[in-house]
Amino acid sequence: MVSPGPLGAAGSIRGIIMFAASVPDRLAFAVALFAIAPLGADAQMGAVTGVVYDSIEGRPLPDAAVFLWNTPFRTESDAEGRFSITDVPPGRYSVLFFHTTLGELGISPGPVAVEVRAGARHPITLAIPSRATLVRTQCLLEDRPPGAGAVGGLVLDADSDVRLGGASVTLSWNKEMPGPATHETARTDSRGWFRSCSVPSGVPVLVAATYYGRTNARREITVDEGGFTEATLPLFDYASSRVAGRLVDRESGAPVRGAETWLRGTDRRTLSDSDGTFTFDDVSPGTYMLMVDHLAYGTKMDTLDVPEGRRLSVAMLLDTRPIEVAPITVTTEATDAELARARGGVVITREQIESVTQRARDAADVIRSLHVPGIIVRHQSNGTICVGYITGQVKMNQTGCVSMMIYINDVRATDADLALRLDPAAIDRMVIYKPVEAGSLFGLGGGNGVWMIYTKGN
């Protein structure tokens, strides 16, 4: 008799074939069928495959250790985050992974259960939770005021996009109008992320970050009750501005004294004097809500845009009758051509423009000829021109182009194609803001980048 060994061994298969040759013909066919049946170990085993993803960074996660809990099965994810564990006996397993990022964040995403079947591959996805999920989870462990929301985000250098660990982030707000501003301070971790779990919901919150003298353009957000808002804060070298204002009665033109005046969400608060004047020094650039409260006139408000390194004169007309928006007039002094809005943009001087005028027919040609990094100029099939950032910063594809927002002399161009065909001889200078800067300085509309064009004489 032949004692067969493990069916997957080559020697055993040869023994079966030899045995088949020695039996009567009527048994040979049955033995041969048994010999060619699936005998390998792979047919009795399964596999666990998948990808490890970093939801915070929005990319696959390489070099992550992936293992089946309480077993010797383990592997590492490749450069594209993929992994594969083969020859796994059928059964129920818990799949876990570890990466240095998890250690830095101080979290564990927990196991993923998988039922392995013989001869089957089981694809799964492992992931570092998103920033929103992490903040919500971490905030559950803190003693929070009722109805509070959470704010988290990234602080980075606007020029290099380097993330800034150790930056100070201050969140300020007014709980009631009028009323003293309150605030909370957070600090970024080694990856440049910050979070705050005790932000009041439903009120404007000013988010400001500083790092060795650098700061961001003022940004105001609102958080839903129990919700999460993410804020990316690029930092620049800003020069502060001085705001001097005067309050007058709309009907009589008389100065309004004793009015409490403040910039919402900040600690800048004062009373107008006998001439109706007030002053705020060292105001960071950005958009503010100028608030005025007076017994006779009630509470009035209007938007105030503060550029960098300027002295602003503000005149606000007050009316005892209820009006939606109080008229406001703003004039500037001591202007500086190269400090149009905020530093960090790519400044194109008149000398640079003149160096390419011989081969540039219009403003779009100037950008193309100067080879500004990251920008593409495309003549579209409908005859229009599109200027935008390349793939990776904003979405651009073969069938269309996401154009930057264009301003001429600080006024947004209603016809972008007409602005792109502006004669280079009429242009004095240009400033281009990449999406990460423009989104903070100009709001949602600037998320594809902003191109500021200044003509001669402006």
Stockholm file with secondary structure:
# STOCKHOLM 1.0

chainA/1-458         MVSPGPLGAAGSIRGIIMFAASVPDRLAFAVALFAIAPLGADAQMGAVTGVVYDSIEGRPLPDAAVFLWNTPFRTESDAEGRFSITDVPPGRYSVLFFHTTLGELGISPGPVAVEVRAGARHPITLAIPSRATLVRTQCLLEDRPPGAGAVGGLVLDADSDVRLGGASVTLSWNKEMPGPATHETARTDSRGWFRSCSVPSGVPVLVAATYYGRTNARREITVDEGGFTEATLPLFDYASSRVAGRLVDRESGAPVRGAETWLRGTDRRTLSDSDGTFTFDDVSPGTYMLMVDHLAYGTKMDTLDVPEGRRLSVAMLLDTRPIEVAPITVTTEATDAELARARGGVVITREQIESVTQRARDAADVIRSLHVPGIIVRHQSNGTICVGYITGQVKMNQTGCVSMMIYINDVRATDADLALRLDPAAIDRMVIYKPVEAGSLFGLGGGNGVWMIYTKGN
#=GR chainA/1-458 SS CCCCCCTTCHHHHHHHHHHHHHSCHHHHHHHHHHHHSCCSGGGGCEEEEEEEEETTTTEECCSCEEEETTSSCEEECCTTSEEEEEEECSEEEEEEEECHHHHHHTCCCCCEEEEECTTCEEEEEEEECCHHHHHHHHHHTSCCCTTCEEEEEEEEETTTCCBCTTCEEEEEEESSSSSCEEEEEEECCTTSEEEEEEECTTSEEEEEEEETTEECCBEEEECCTTCEEEEEEEEBCCCCEEEEEEEEETTTCCBCCSCEEEETTSSCEEECCTTSEEEEEEECSEEEEEEEEETTTEEEEEEEEECSSCEEEEEEEECSSCCSSCCEEEEEESCCGGGSSCTTSEEECHHHHHTTGGGCSSHHHHHHHHTCTTEEEEECTTSCEEEEECBTTBCCCSSCCCCCEEEETTEECSCHHHHHTCCGGGEEEEEEECHHHHHHHHCGGGTTCEEEEEETTC
#=GC SS_cons         CCCCCCTTCHHHHHHHHHHHHHSCHHHHHHHHHHHHSCCSGGGGCEEEEEEEEETTTTEECCSCEEEETTSSCEEECCTTSEEEEEEECSEEEEEEEECHHHHHHTCCCCCEEEEECTTCEEEEEEEECCHHHHHHHHHHTSCCCTTCEEEEEEEEETTTCCBCTTCEEEEEEESSSSSCEEEEEEECCTTSEEEEEEECTTSEEEEEEEETTEECCBEEEECCTTCEEEEEEEEBCCCCEEEEEEEEETTTCCBCCSCEEEETTSSCEEECCTTSEEEEEEECSEEEEEEEEETTTEEEEEEEEECSSCEEEEEEEECSSCCSSCCEEEEEESCCGGGSSCTTSEEECHHHHHTTGGGCSSHHHHHHHHTCTTEEEEECTTSCEEEEECBTTBCCCSSCCCCCEEEETTEECSCHHHHHTCCGGGEEEEEEECHHHHHHHHCGGGTTCEEEEEETTC
//
